[in-house]
Amino acid sequence: MVFEKFLNGFLPIYKRILRISVRRRSIIISMIVQPILWMVVLGKTFNNILGGSPFGAEYDYLTYLACGVITMTVLFSSLFGGMTLLFDKEFGMMKEFLVAPIPRSTIPLGNGAGIATRSLFQAILVLLLALAIGAKFELSLYKILPMLFAIILVSLGLFGLTAAIAAKIESFEGFQGVMQLTAMPLFFVSGAIYPIVFLPQGLQEFAKYSPITHVVSIIRYYLIGEKAANFDVLWGSSHANIGLFLSFVYLGFFAVILLSLACWAFKKQTI
């Protein structure tokens, strides 16, 4: 009975987010244009500057950057997914959800699952675009599936953060300001566009606690190889498999804690 009640709230909200994602052409266009610009302009340019292989590595910079662009797409898609919650509050839809005979936890969980699904498809699309542009990935099913699982975990955690914030903020301007302030530092210290060992020491320590750094390392581990990951820096272990496992555990805790925070925030919402 309880589970049926949960599904009655969760599934319609989840499907609604997917319908919104498909209908908004601007979302689909930005999914294609922005990653192409990053990979073509920055990736190809630095390929020429660095002579192909960066930092004495066996892979070129375009391939290295493409993993960061996949992560960037998931980061921004997940964080700004909270805008849907603000639109619902602005136009009265949120009141309908709050008074409906469904658990309030289904509001952030249903929206989060929808945003994570969208982020997953965006990541796959960017991966295919990167291959078309010239990135050289080591692709196989047993590598792709755990990588996509890591993307789902970080997307759920990021949406949990943005949902908790959206529950407390009323203005679009305030929300966008907080998200920009959150997203940019997370992206630039994550190692998405350069190895974190080149960061100042204080920022390196900050990067170790960022979930974005961990998901970048996981993506590079599966698409390029363990030498491209930062597990030795993140965990102080020369065994990449240990670092990989610890990063998955870290992302799992991140997703559970932030989604729990979002559920708590919505249970405290007043009509």
N, C-alpha and C positions, 0 to 999 in steps of 0.2 A: 504493500500500500504506500509506504513511504517512498520506495524507489519509483513506483509508478507516478506518484505526485511530482517527484523530482524530474522525471523524464518529460512530463506534461509541460513543465516550465522550460527545461533545458533545450529540448529539440526545436520548438518554434523560434526561440531566440537565436539558436545556432544557425538554423536555416535562413533566418532573416538577415543575418550578417553576410552570409554567402550571396544572397540575392542582391543586397546593397553593393557588394564588391563587384558583381558581374555587371550591374546596371550603370555604375559610374565609370564612364569611359575615361575620365581623367586619371583614375587610379590605374587602369590598364595601360594607358599611354605612358604615364610616369614610370610604370614597371619596366618599360622597354627603353625609354629615352635616357634616363639618368644613368643606369648602369653602362649603357653603350658609351656615353660621354666619358665616364670615368675610365673605362678600359681602353677606349680608342685614344683619347687625348693624353691621359696620364700614363697608362700602361705602355702604349706604343712609344711615346716620347721618351720615357725613362729606359725602355728597352734600347733605344738608340744611344742615350747618354751613357748607360752602364755597359754598353757593348753586349747586350743580351742577358748574361748571367749576373745577377746582383750578389754582392757580398761573398764572392767566390763560390757560389752555389752551382748545382748542376741543372737548375731550372731557370727560366727567364723571368723577368720582372712582371710581364703581363700575367703569367700563370700565378705568380705570387700575389699580385694585386687582386686578381679575379676572386680569390678566396675572401679577401677583405671586402670586396664589393658585394659578394653574397651576404656577408655578415651585416654590412651597412644597410642593405635592403631590408633584412629582417629587423634590425634595430629600429629604423625609422617607421616601418610599417606597424610594428608592435606598439611602440610608444604613442604614435599619433592615432592608433586605433581607438584610444579613449575619447577622441572627438565625437564618436558616435554616441557615447553616453551623454556628452554635453548637449548634443542636438536633441536627444530624447528628453533631457531636462528642460531645455528651452521651449520645446513645442508640446510639452505635456504628456508625451508617451511614457516617460519614466513614472509618472503618477499611476498610470494604468498598470505598469508592472508591479509597483509597490503594493497596490491594493488587491492585486490578483491572488487567487488562492494557490499560490505556488511558493516554494521556499525562496527567500530573497537571495540565497547563495546562487541560485540558477542564473541570476542577472549577470554577475561578473563571470561565472563559469561558462555560460552559454556564449556570451560575447567573446570571452577569451579563447574558447575552442574555435569559434569562427575566425577570429583574427589569426590564430596559430595556423589554421588550415590555409588561409590566404597567404600568410608568410611562407608557408611550405611551398605552395605553387609558385610564388615569386622567386624563391630560392632556386627551384628547378629551372624556371625560365631563364634566370640570370646565368645559371650553369651552362645551359644550352647556348645562350648568346656568347658566353666566353669561349666555348669550343668553336663556334662559328667564326669568332674574331681571331682565334689563333692560340688560345690557351691549351696547354698540354697536361691533361689530367690522367691519373691512373684510375680508370673507372672499372668497377665491378659491382655486382649486386650486394655482396657482403660488406663492401665499403660504403656504398650509397645509403643503405638502410640505417646503420647506426649514426651516420652523419645527419640524416634527416631527423632522427630521434633527438639528437642534440639541439637541432634548430627548433623543434617543437618545444623542448624544455625551456630554452631561453626566451622564446616568444611568449610562452605562458607566463613566465616570471616577469618579463617586462610589461606585459599587459596588466598583470596583477598590480604592479607599481602604478601604472597610469590610471587604472580603475580606482584605486584607493585615493589618488589625488583628485580625479574627476568627481568623486563623491563629495569632496569638500570644497571644490572651486566652482564658482558660478559663472565666471566670464570666460569667453573664448580667448581673449587677449592674455589673461593671466595664465590660462592653461598652456597656451602656445609658448609663453615666456619660460615657464617652468620646464616644459619638454625640451626646448632648445638648450636651456642651461644644463639639462640632464644628458641629452643625447651627444652633444658635441664633445665634452670631455671624455665620455665613455668611448666614443669612436676613435679619437685621436691618440689616446693612450693604450689602445687595445692591441697594437701591433698589426692593424689592418693594412697599413700602407708602408710600414717599416718595422724591423724587429724591435722588440721592447728593450733589448740590451743597449740600444742607442739613446734611450730616454735618460734624463737626469735621474739620479738615484732615488730621490723622493717620489718621482712619478712612476718609477719602476715598481716601488712598493705599492703604490695605489693601483697600478695595473694588475697586480697579482690578485687583488680582491674583486676586480671587475668581472662579471660573468661574460662580458663581450670578449675579453682576452681569452677566456677558456674556450668559448665556442669557435673563435678564430683558429686557435691551436688544433682543436678537434677537426675542423674542416680541412686544414692544411695537412694534418696527419693522414687523413683518408684520401685526399685528392692529389697530394704531391709526395708525401712520405714523411717519416718521423724526423728527418733532418730539418724540415721546414717548420716544424712545430716548436713551441716555446716551453715544452714541459720541463726541461732541465732548469730553466729560469723560474718557472712558476712553482715547482715543487722541490727543487733542489735534488732531483734524482736523475741519474743518467739512464735509468730504465724507462723508456718511453711508454711501455704498456702500463706501468704503475701510475705514471702521470696522467695517462689517458683515463684510467679507471677513476682516479681521484677527481679529475675534472668533470666526469659524468656525475659522480656523487655530488659534487659542488653545485652543478646545474640543477640536479634533482631537488636538493634542499632549497635552492634559490626559488624554483618554481613553486614548491609547496608552501614556503613561508610567505611569499608575496601574494599568491592566490588566497591564502588564508587571511591575510591582511585585508585584501579587497572584499572578501565575503563578510568579514567583521564590519568593515566600513559601511557596507550596504545594509546590514542588519540594523545598524544604528541610524540609518536615514529616516528623516521625518517627512511626512507628506505635506 
